[in-house]
Amino acid sequence: MKIWNKIPIKDNGDKLIDIPKFFKFIDPHPYFSLGAPYENKKSIWKLREEVVNRLIKVNDYLLSKNNFFHLLIYDSWRPLEVQEFMFKRAFTLECKKLDIDDSEKNMQNYPLIIKRIEEFWAYPSFEENCPPPHSTGGALDVSLSDKYGNPIEMGSDIDQMDDSSKPAFYENVYGEEAIIWNGRRNLLKEIMTKYGFAQHPNEWWHFSFGDQLWAWQNKKTNALYGKI
């Protein structure tokens, strides 16, 4: 469990809706391409209604600030089955990296690997009091693109499991590229937090509204969204 999982949840019943098609998306969806078990393959891109409303404001604000950058949505609501699929995949990849030959069925035999993965992937808990952020419909992974939807370099890939993915990693790294990447990350954080989103401490791309992480960062007495 994360520290924010101690925050109680009082779900306000906000609906899960489709994200408008005028946004730019990674297409096809990166996890769908890996075989993640989405039940409705034609309606993957979803968030809670209030989250979508705020995201529209973020997008409008970004476009008013510049003529180049656009929001690029990488992932949004994740059914628990998809969270479980991706967590197990991360475990398998980490084992290969460490030259460990084992099955995902034996994950509990490797608590240090699980702890490492949990820095970037929420454990796929089916408990009502600690749902993965993406499974609440309040969290999304987002980056920047050009006007054609081509991803802009941000200094690490989304889902890259190392220190370079921490939001402020490039603040104290010298070099022209580091300055550019840090500026882009700061821009993304600025426009998202301006409209109430909270940023994950380990991931420059992950923002949420209404979930336990958001409630913890904003010192709220409860989260607005539980598992959906």
Stockholm file with secondary structure:
# STOCKHOLM 1.0

chainA/1-228         MKIWNKIPIKDNGDKLIDIPKFFKFIDPHPYFSLGAPYENKKSIWKLREEVVNRLIKVNDYLLSKNNFFHLLIYDSWRPLEVQEFMFKRAFTLECKKLDIDDSEKNMQNYPLIIKRIEEFWAYPSFEENCPPPHSTGGALDVSLSDKYGNPIEMGSDIDQMDDSSKPAFYENVYGEEAIIWNGRRNLLKEIMTKYGFAQHPNEWWHFSFGDQLWAWQNKKTNALYGKI
#=GR chainA/1-228 SS CCGGGGSCBCCCCCCEEECCTTSEECSSCHHHHTTCCCSCTTCCCEEEHHHHHHHHHHHHHHHHHCSSCEEEEEECCCCHHHHHHHHHHHHHHHHHHTTCCCCGGGGGGCHHHHHHHTTTSCCCCCCTTSCCGGGGTCEEEEEEECTTSCBCCCSSCTTCCSGGGSTTGGGGCCSHHHHHHHHHHHHHHHHHHHTTCEECTTCTTEEESSSHHHHHHTTCSSBSCCCC
#=GC SS_cons         CCGGGGSCBCCCCCCEEECCTTSEECSSCHHHHTTCCCSCTTCCCEEEHHHHHHHHHHHHHHHHHCSSCEEEEEECCCCHHHHHHHHHHHHHHHHHHTTCCCCGGGGGGCHHHHHHHTTTSCCCCCCTTSCCGGGGTCEEEEEEECTTSCBCCCSSCTTCCSGGGSTTGGGGCCSHHHHHHHHHHHHHHHHHHHTTCEECTTCTTEEESSSHHHHHHTTCSSBSCCCC
//
